[in-house]
Amino acid sequence: MAQELTGWRRRRVELQWYRAVYKQQARGLWVLRGKKHGRHAVIFGKPIIDATDLEVGDDFKVWAGPRPTLISGWGRMRFGDRCFVNVGSTIISVEEIIVGDDVAFANDVYVMDSDSHGVEGRPHKQAPIHIGDGCWIGARAIILPGVTLGKRVLVAAGAVVTRDVPDDCLVAGNPARIVRELSYPVGCRRAWHDEHCPCPKIEAVEDTA
Ligand SMILES: CC(C)(COP(=O)(O)OP(=O)(O)OC[C@H]1O[C@@H](n2cnc3c(N)ncnc32)[C@H](O)[C@@H]1OP(=O)(O)O)[C@@H](O)C(=O)NCCC(=O)NCCS
């Protein structure tokens, strides 16, 4: 059985934790320098964040690791409060990508508002992407140009989203289809529920599990 840390051992672990957090906050301030950003940005690893028209809200969190994370492009890009971009994700705006509050991008998600190349000699498709509050974009999902996701949409891992999705739906597959509607406890803001969710009803969810 694990022994509880006490005394100086506990203090040392606490100091290590604070050191890691402050380092990530310092990196957040450094990486987002010159951009409009809210409080408490946290950046772990070395993402490339060179989007030229970028604004992020409070508690913006980005992780990079073995695979780099890229937030780039010359289009308008906005993230609300408490957004999280996980390792290996690529988000590129050449026109407009607007992300609401409490949105999570899992590992290796790809979001770009332009196809870059046209088909059969036609001009390439380029259209704004809007992602509603509380959405959870699962690992390796792709969001194509012109898509609007409603609030608290859950995009399953590996889905390719080609069309708009209404509020509170789970979509999966390629092309992504609505699997079912989602129902959340009153006050729940995010599809990606965990112990950090500000949802006031988390105990109720756990009780019903
Ligand atoms: C969507 C997900 C969260 C499961 O949600 P859930 O509510 O428990 O859904 P279920 O497992 O009940 O699946 C519902 C249906 O969707 C299908 N489905 C679920 N995930 C799918 C996926 N990634 N691709 C295709 N179909 C999927 C299931 O097969 C099931 O279909 P059926 O009703 O025909 O049997 C999970 O499948 C997933 O994609 N997780 C990704 C998590 C992630 O990216 N984490 C990274 C850390 S941030």
Ligand as a Chemical Component Dictionary entry (heavy atoms), coordinates in Angstrom:
data_LIG
# 
_chem_comp.id                   LIG 
_chem_comp.type                 NON-POLYMER 
_chem_comp.pdbx_formal_charge   0 
_chem_comp.three_letter_code    LIG 
# 
loop_
_chem_comp_atom.comp_id 
_chem_comp_atom.atom_id 
_chem_comp_atom.alt_atom_id 
_chem_comp_atom.type_symbol 
_chem_comp_atom.charge 
_chem_comp_atom.model_Cartn_x 
_chem_comp_atom.model_Cartn_y 
_chem_comp_atom.model_Cartn_z 
_chem_comp_atom.pdbx_ordinal 
LIG C1  C1  C 0 -17.062 8.927  -28.327 1  
LIG C2  C2  C 0 -16.438 8.217  -27.131 2  
LIG C3  C3  C 0 -16.026 9.220  -26.066 3  
LIG C4  C4  C 0 -17.437 7.214  -26.552 4  
LIG O1  O1  O 0 -18.605 7.865  -26.119 5  
LIG P1  P1  P 0 -19.823 7.002  -25.576 6  
LIG O2  O2  O 0 -20.946 7.908  -25.262 7  
LIG O3  O3  O 0 -19.340 6.119  -24.488 8  
LIG O4  O4  O 0 -20.211 6.189  -26.873 9  
LIG P2  P2  P 0 -20.416 4.642  -27.055 10 
LIG O5  O5  O 0 -19.168 3.900  -26.761 11 
LIG O6  O6  O 0 -21.679 4.280  -26.309 12 
LIG O7  O7  O 0 -20.678 4.536  -28.616 13 
LIG C5  C5  C 0 -21.875 4.925  -29.220 14 
LIG C6  C6  C 0 -21.816 4.455  -30.660 15 
LIG O8  O8  O 0 -20.817 5.228  -31.357 16 
LIG C7  C7  C 0 -19.828 4.366  -31.915 17 
LIG N1  N1  N 0 -18.521 4.992  -31.750 18 
LIG C8  C8  C 0 -17.974 5.425  -30.598 19 
LIG N2  N2  N 0 -16.772 5.967  -30.848 20 
LIG C9  C9  C 0 -16.563 5.866  -32.168 21 
LIG C10 C10 C 0 -15.514 6.241  -33.007 22 
LIG N3  N3  N 0 -14.415 6.846  -32.532 23 
LIG N4  N4  N 0 -15.642 6.013  -34.345 24 
LIG C11 C11 C 0 -16.756 5.404  -34.821 25 
LIG N5  N5  N 0 -17.796 5.021  -34.056 26 
LIG C12 C12 C 0 -17.703 5.246  -32.749 27 
LIG C13 C13 C 0 -19.933 3.084  -31.118 28 
LIG O9  O9  O 0 -19.494 1.985  -31.859 29 
LIG C14 C14 C 0 -21.411 3.021  -30.837 30 
LIG O10 O10 O 0 -22.059 2.555  -31.999 31 
LIG P3  P3  P 0 -23.302 1.495  -31.869 32 
LIG O11 O11 O 0 -24.360 2.268  -31.092 33 
LIG O12 O12 O 0 -23.661 1.221  -33.283 34 
LIG O13 O13 O 0 -22.784 0.339  -31.105 35 
LIG C15 C15 C 0 -15.194 7.397  -27.559 36 
LIG O14 O14 O 0 -15.591 6.382  -28.459 37 
LIG C16 C16 C 0 -14.134 8.234  -28.227 38 
LIG O15 O15 O 0 -14.129 8.487  -29.420 39 
LIG N6  N6  N 0 -13.201 8.688  -27.395 40 
LIG C17 C17 C 0 -12.112 9.531  -27.827 41 
LIG C18 C18 C 0 -11.457 10.001 -26.582 42 
LIG C19 C19 C 0 -10.250 10.851 -26.871 43 
LIG O16 O16 O 0 -10.019 11.301 -27.966 44 
LIG N7  N7  N 0 -9.486  11.052 -25.836 45 
LIG C20 C20 C 0 -8.293  11.814 -25.947 46 
LIG C21 C21 C 0 -7.976  12.517 -24.653 47 
LIG S1  S1  S 0 -8.523  14.221 -24.619 48 
# 
loop_
_chem_comp_bond.comp_id 
_chem_comp_bond.atom_id_1 
_chem_comp_bond.atom_id_2 
_chem_comp_bond.value_order 
_chem_comp_bond.pdbx_ordinal 
LIG C1  C2  SING 1  
LIG C2  C3  SING 2  
LIG C2  C4  SING 3  
LIG C2  C15 SING 4  
LIG C4  O1  SING 5  
LIG O1  P1  SING 6  
LIG P1  O2  DOUB 7  
LIG P1  O3  SING 8  
LIG P1  O4  SING 9  
LIG O4  P2  SING 10 
LIG P2  O5  DOUB 11 
LIG P2  O6  SING 12 
LIG P2  O7  SING 13 
LIG O7  C5  SING 14 
LIG C5  C6  SING 15 
LIG C6  O8  SING 16 
LIG C6  C14 SING 17 
LIG O8  C7  SING 18 
LIG C7  N1  SING 19 
LIG C7  C13 SING 20 
LIG N1  C8  SING 21 
LIG N1  C12 SING 22 
LIG C8  N2  DOUB 23 
LIG N2  C9  SING 24 
LIG C9  C10 SING 25 
LIG C9  C12 DOUB 26 
LIG C10 N3  SING 27 
LIG C10 N4  DOUB 28 
LIG N4  C11 SING 29 
LIG C11 N5  DOUB 30 
LIG N5  C12 SING 31 
LIG C13 O9  SING 32 
LIG C13 C14 SING 33 
LIG C14 O10 SING 34 
LIG O10 P3  SING 35 
LIG P3  O11 DOUB 36 
LIG P3  O12 SING 37 
LIG P3  O13 SING 38 
LIG C15 O14 SING 39 
LIG C15 C16 SING 40 
LIG C16 O15 DOUB 41 
LIG C16 N6  SING 42 
LIG N6  C17 SING 43 
LIG C17 C18 SING 44 
LIG C18 C19 SING 45 
LIG C19 O16 DOUB 46 
LIG C19 N7  SING 47 
LIG N7  C20 SING 48 
LIG C20 C21 SING 49 
LIG C21 S1  SING 50 
# 
